[in-house]
Amino acid sequence: MIKKIDEKRHQELIKLKEDLEKNRPHDIDAMRSWKHRMGKILEELELFKKY
């Protein structure tokens, strides 16, 4: 059951990452927010690589 939840979360993170990549803003303030969110997603995806 834990593995299934982990796989589901991993897929959600991949989808969020792809959505952020497609919708990258050009405004400086929006870019700061985008960079923060992308950083958090990439950080969590790194945790999945260790398993």
C-alpha positions as CSV (number, residue, x, y, z in Angstrom):
1,M,0.0,0.0,0.0
2,I,2.8,2.4,0.8
3,K,4.5,1.7,-2.6
4,K,1.2,2.5,-4.3
5,I,0.9,5.8,-2.5
6,D,4.5,6.7,-3.3
7,E,4.0,5.9,-7.0
8,K,0.9,8.1,-7.0
9,R,2.7,11.0,-5.4
10,H,5.6,10.6,-7.8
11,Q,3.3,10.8,-10.8
12,E,1.6,13.9,-9.3
13,L,5.0,15.6,-8.9
14,I,6.0,14.7,-12.5
15,K,2.7,16.2,-13.8
16,L,3.2,19.4,-11.7
17,K,6.8,19.8,-13.0
18,E,5.6,19.4,-16.6
19,D,2.8,22.0,-16.0
20,L,5.2,24.5,-14.5
21,E,7.7,24.0,-17.4
22,K,5.0,24.7,-19.9
23,N,3.7,27.8,-18.1
24,R,6.9,29.6,-17.2
25,P,6.1,33.2,-16.4
26,H,8.1,36.2,-17.8
27,D,7.2,38.7,-15.0
28,I,10.0,39.0,-12.3
29,D,7.7,38.6,-9.3
30,A,5.8,35.6,-10.8
31,M,9.2,34.1,-11.7
32,R,10.3,34.2,-8.1
33,S,7.1,32.3,-7.1
34,W,7.6,29.8,-10.0
35,K,11.2,29.2,-9.1
36,H,10.3,28.5,-5.4
37,R,7.5,26.0,-6.4
38,M,9.8,24.3,-9.0
39,G,12.5,24.0,-6.4
40,K,10.2,22.3,-3.9
41,I,9.0,19.9,-6.5
42,L,12.5,19.0,-7.6
43,E,13.6,18.6,-4.0
44,E,10.8,16.1,-3.4
45,L,11.5,14.3,-6.6
46,E,15.1,13.8,-5.4
47,L,13.8,11.9,-2.4
48,F,12.2,9.4,-4.8
49,K,15.5,8.8,-6.5
50,K,17.0,7.5,-3.3
51,Y,14.6,4.6,-3.0
